[in-house]
Amino acid sequence: MSDAPASTKPTWTYWAEPSTIEADGLTTAYRRDGAGEPILFLHGTGFTRQWLPIHRKLAGNADVIAPDLPGFGATELPGEFEDFSDYVLHLDAFLDALGIHRAHLVGHGLGARIAAHLAAVYPSRFASLTLIAPTGLRVEGVRLVDAFRLSPEATRVAQFNGRESDHADTFELEGFPGDTLAHYAESTAHALLTWTNRFDRKLERRTRRIVAPTLVIAPEEDRYAGQGTATRYAELIPGARVETIAGPAGEPSSHAVHIEQPDAVAALISDHVSSHH
């Protein structure tokens, strides 16, 4: 008798089956829960395919929508995609497909960089903007890690300041063979956006167009995005304020602050959203 086939579904803690919708001709995977004002939550690199505690906490008072961005998770990367403008247009179409005309916008890491572009191009579409540990702006004297030279394991070390083992159940798949393939597929999308554009000069110019009230959530020590990047966003976006989240057990908070400190991050976002209906 042959062995039963291995499960094709991930088994790590916060994986969740996505819904899908056609947006501008692209089948887009997303997770959604809660009721109230809509929050569009854009994931960072390596933090897709899941319904995380921060999503669940925000969904207690809001309608939270977390798409897999093109090239990430279960959303394919169209061959014609070239840069951030393609993601901006796609997300505009995604909101239209869901029938959402105005929303609050939240992004983490690379997703925060995309969110800033989106809020700059469609300034009237978003009631508020929250950027968590954003990437992509130059900070004088700060040297970035080369994400394309890092293994998946080394990437987690940089994102969690060496505390990645405390969150292994969030990312371990217990033998799911598709994870390695997914990592390299997502690396392709990441490279498309950042290989020759690590520092986003176009975004630096566009930030002045952002009119949504903006909250920037900064880690105490961001080894992945570069120390001071979050503060730089707050300096460039008109009227933005920056809040720094303390880390666990007295250690400096990391790029993955939304994973390590979901209560504190969700509380800041909820307060910001409720202040800007």
Protein Blocks (a to p, Z undefined) as FASTA:
>chain_A
ZZddddfbdfbfklccdddddeehiacddddededjdddddddehiahiacfklmmmmmm
pccdddddehiajbccdfkbmblmlmmmmmmmmmmmnopabdcdddehjlmmmmmmmmmm
mmmlpfbdcdehiahiacehiacddfklpcfklmmmmmnnoplmmmmmmmpgghpaklmm
mmmmmmmmmmmmmmmmmbafklmmmmmmpmbdcdddddfbdfknoghklmmmmmmpghia
cdddddeehiacdfklmmmmmmlmmmmmmmmmmmmZZ
